[in-house]
């Protein structure tokens, strides 16, 4: 991957981290959340994905094999997907506002958001980060990138399933109707 693409991808991910840190300062108080023990599996998958993507120590053996050619076009495609995915996730995070939480929770005066990116998919933050992870995996071009994508996707799927249960408990039929109208992660498909 060309050095400037690697730099730009790193900047895009850093921008996401900054937005998340700044936006996390103002959230509604938590009414109900799940215990830490139920989060550990998801944390494992997210940490594994991070290590595979961003630690050069993960570049060995089969993990270092390429699944796309080492070319400028693959790197640029990866960069475009990464930036687009992060931009979508940031839009969703800002749109969700004070209802957001880093863990699966119900906030006091929690609102069901169905507009903006939430009219496209029910979990637009996960959709955006999935696209960004896929883009980063393509830019890296190595098997470790694909494994990172799969690991993070498993973590997001586990977390989104718990969020779905919380939303059904909180909003009942309104959320069930919303889930019938809007796909979970991939518009029009899933």
Secondary structure as GFF3:
##gff-version 3
##sequence-region A 1 190
A	DSSP	alpha_helix	3	23	.	.	.	ID=ss1
A	DSSP	beta_strand	30	33	.	.	.	ID=ss2
A	DSSP	three_ten_helix	36	39	.	.	.	ID=ss3
A	DSSP	alpha_helix	40	54	.	.	.	ID=ss4
A	DSSP	three_ten_helix	56	58	.	.	.	ID=ss5
A	DSSP	three_ten_helix	61	64	.	.	.	ID=ss6
A	DSSP	alpha_helix	72	96	.	.	.	ID=ss7
A	DSSP	three_ten_helix	97	99	.	.	.	ID=ss8
A	DSSP	beta_strand	105	107	.	.	.	ID=ss9
A	DSSP	three_ten_helix	116	119	.	.	.	ID=ss10
A	DSSP	alpha_helix	124	140	.	.	.	ID=ss11
A	DSSP	alpha_helix	143	171	.	.	.	ID=ss12
A	DSSP	alpha_helix	173	181	.	.	.	ID=ss13
###
